[in-house]
Amino acid sequence: MSLSAGAGAATVSITVRNADGSPLTDGVVLIDSTAAGRPVPHGPYVMEQKQIAFQPHVLIVPVGAQVAFPNRDLVRHHVYSFSKAKRFDLKLYGREDQRSIVFDTPGVVALGCNIHDTMSGFVIVTATPFYARTDTAGRVTIAGVPAGPVTVRLWSPSVRAAGNTLSQAATVPAAGYATTLTIRR
């Protein structure tokens, strides 16, 4: 996500590595700053069911976002979550049908399908406007972060910590901030 840079705003670049040095793909980096406002949902936000999988596997949305769950498969799906941040149950629906859910509480929402046990996905609902998903090289770049003290949070199912999240304090200088985070096992 990119925001317009205001006075005292900086660009944060983070590379995330697994313990073996390989890049972490689909990790979620969130930057909490007391100088930041609330994120504004712009959308559209879409979590497709396609090729018997949730696509994207990880979707980040701001609090209050409405997410569409279109079925692009020839088979029917029954999408659900028992997560604390959002519990829901989208009963059986077929190809090109769509259901939507509003995500109003920050947190991790694990998704499943009652018909296809191998399907899993995540909606990360955030109250910070500074977030990004790591690319295939394990990198994120987040613009417009207020200079000053922040907390950098990293979420991934491969993180072996409470809530699959690691946190670290940092100070973002006005000139920008770059670091590499390595997940230790």
Secondary structure, DSSP 8 states (H G I E B T S, - for coil): ------TTEEEEEEEEE-TTS-B-TT-EEEEE-TT---------EE-EE-SSSEESSEEEEETTEEEEEEB-SSS-EEEEEE-SS-EEEEEEE-TT-EEEEEE-S-EEEEEEESS-TT-EEEEEEESSS-EEE--TTSEEEEEEEESEEEEEEEE-TT--SGGGEEEEEEEE-TT-EEEEEE---
